[in-house]
Amino acid sequence: MTPRQYTDRVTACLQGLSRKEREAIRQELDGHMEDHICALLELGYDRDLAEKRTMARMGDPEEVGREMRKLYPLRWLLVRWCAMAVCAVLAALLITQVSWRTVWWNLHFRLADNPVNRYEMQTFAFLREHPVDVRMEIGGVTVRACAAGIMKTADYPYWGTWEDKPATVHVAAVTLCTYSTEWSDLSTPQYFPGYFRWSDRAYSTGCDATGGAGVTMIPVQPGQTSVTAVYQHYGKDLTMEIPLSWEGVT
């Protein structure tokens, strides 16, 4: 059912009103539904799902029509819808002040094809061309590897500051981000749950990318096709294998 079909079913219950009054009600319904659909689109929903969620929120169209018929004359109906619209705007403002940014990042890191497209250090800009999509659930947090590429240690400005660094000329740069595993928990900020173990060595996860994502550097050997992140969770090792491409690496 489309939004147009929904409003057709609502206005079909309003035989007691004139055609002009029914059309005014349709326009009011259309505007109210479109506002709600646009709000869902901004959260990352596709158009079809946003329309379905909006119509489900409105309720059964025949029931809505019967309730509207009780509110005749039209001016009281318009007053009611205007009051509802004002309440909706105020509620949205309250939500925005508290958690709108958090909801956005949780949805963005969950749904976007390549969620990190801006890096503070130009060194890591090449990762935009090396997207991957590997995910691991750690309790209520999902860690997502969204980019992975190979670079020379000589091109990494902080390689010389590493202590006990291995003898290698290449490192893998892996971009990690986190989001809430449960859809019902989108307003809760999510952070990296701790340290991963890479190839039996512990390396911290930095925060160079925007929005809480981070780039981790892992030493690799020539021709190595993947790196494995290991995280210990309640005594069990959780692993995430991330593929690597050597295309264009010299």
N, C-alpha and C positions, 0 to 999 in steps of 0.2 A: 504494500500500500504506500502510495506517495503522499506527501503533505497535501497536495491538491485534492486527492481522493479523500483524505481525512477530513478536510474542511467541507467537502461536498456532503459527506455523511452527517457532519454536525449541522450544517444549514438545512439539510433535508428535514430535520426535526423542528424547524421553526416556521411551520406553515402559517402561524398566526401573525407573522410579521410581513411587511411589504418587501418587495424585491429590493428596494433601496436600502432598507434596514438590514436585510440578510446580507447584502453585499458589504455594508459597513462592518458587520460582524465578521465576515470572511476576511476582510482586510486587516482587522484588528487581530484575528487569530494568526493570519499569515505573518504579520509583523512580530508577534510574540514568539511564534515558533522559529522564525528566521533568526531572531536575536539569540535564542538558545542554541540553535544549530551552529551559528558563527562562534559562540563561546566554546563549543566542543571542538570545532575545527581548529581553533587556536591552541587547543590542548593536544592536537595531533591525531584526532579521529579522522577517518575518511568520511566523505560526504554521505555515503549510504548508511554507515553505522550511526553517524550523528543524527540523521533524520529518524532512524528507527528508535534511538534512545529518546529523542524529543517527543515522538508520538506516544511512546510508552509512558513517558512522564506525564503527558497530558491526560491519559486515561482513555477509556472506551468512548468513541466519538458519539454514539447514540446517547450515552449517559451524560456527556458534556452538553449535547444539544438539549436534552430534557431540562437540565439544570439552568441553561441559559434562558429557556422559554419561561421559566419561573421568574426571571429577573426583568421581564418586560415592565415598564417601557425602556427603550434603548438607552436613555441617558444614564440610568442606574447601572446598566451593564458596562457602559464606558467608564463610569466612575470606578467600578470594581476592578476592571482590567488595568486602569491607570494606577490604582493603589497597589495592585500586585506587581506591576512593573517597577514602581518606586521601591517596594520591598526587595525585589530581586536585585536591583542596582545596589542598594545598601548592603545586602548580603554579599554581593560580589566584591564590594569595596573592602568589607571586613576580611574576607578570605584573602584578598590580594595583599593586605597589610601583613597577614600572618604567614601564609605559606604558598602563595602563587608561584614564586620563583622556584621553590623546592619541587612543587608539582611539575613545573615545566621541565626541570633538569631530569627528574625521574622518568618522565615520558620520553624526553629527547634521547637519553642514553639507552632506553629500552627499544625505541622504535626506529630511530634514524639509521639510514644505511651506513653512513660514515659520520658518526656524531661529533667527532673532533675535527674541525676544519681550520682552526687557528692556533698557532703555537707561538709562545712568547719568544723562543729562541729560533732564529732562522735555520739553525743546524738541523732541526727536526721537521722542517717544512716538507721534506721529501716524503714523509709518512702519509701525507694526503693522497699519494698515488699508490699506496700499498695497504688497502683496507683488508681486514680479516673479520671474522665474526665467530668467536669462540667464547662460550659462557660457562660459568661455574657458580652454583648456588652454595652459599655459606650461611646457613641459618636464614635469616630474613633479608639477607643482602645477596644480590647477584653481581659477580664481578665479570665484566665483559672485556675481552681483548678485541679492540676495534681497528688496530693497525699494527703492522710489524714489518720492519725493514732492516737491511744490513748496511752498516757504515764502517769506515775505517776508524781505528782508535785515534789516528792522527787528526781526524776531522772532529773529534769530540773534545771540546775545549777543556773539560775537567778530567780527562783521563789521567793526566799527570798528577792529580791530587789523590788518586785512589791509593789506599794502602794495601799491601799484599796483593797487588793486581797480577793476574796470570799473564804468561807470555803469549800474547795473541795479537794479531793485527786487525781483527774484525770484532765488532760487537753487534748484537741484535738490539734494536730500539723497539720496544713494545709499548704501545699506548693502552692503558687500562682505565676503565671507568666503572662506576658502580651505580646501581639503582635498586629500588625496593622490589623484592621478589613478588610480594602480594600487591595486586591492583588496589586493594583497599587501604594500602599504607603509603600512598603517593605523597602525602603531605609531610612525611617524616624524612629529614635529611639523612643521606647515607654516605658513609666514609669508608675508606679502605680498612678492612678488618684487622690489618696488622702486616706482618712480613711474609713474603713468599720465599720458598727455597728453590733456587734455580741451579740445576746441575750440582747438587750437594753443597752449594754455597749460598749464604744469605745475603741478599742485596735489598736495600730499602727501595721503596717506591717513591719517586720524586713527584712533584706537582708542578709541571711546566706548562701543561696545556690548560685551556680555559674550562670553567665550570666544574672543577673538582676532579677532572681526569688527570692522569699522571703518566710520565714516560719512564720506563725502567730499562736500564742498560744491562745486557747479559753477554759476557764473553762467549764467542762461538769459534769453532774450528772450520777451516775451509770445507765447503760442501755440506755442512750440517744443514739438514732440511727442516728441523723443528727445534723448539725449546719447550721444556716442560716446567710448568709452575706447580709447586707442591705446597699445600697449606694444611697444617694439622688442626683438625676440628674435633674436639672432644676425644682425643686419642686416636683418631682415624686420619689417614692421609687422603686429602682430596686433590686430584690432579687435573690439569688443564694443558693439553698439548697444542701449541700454537705453530702453525706452518710458517716456513720462511722461504723467501724467493731470493736467489742470487742473480737474477737477471739485471744486467747493467753494472754489477759490482766488479771492480778490477782488483 
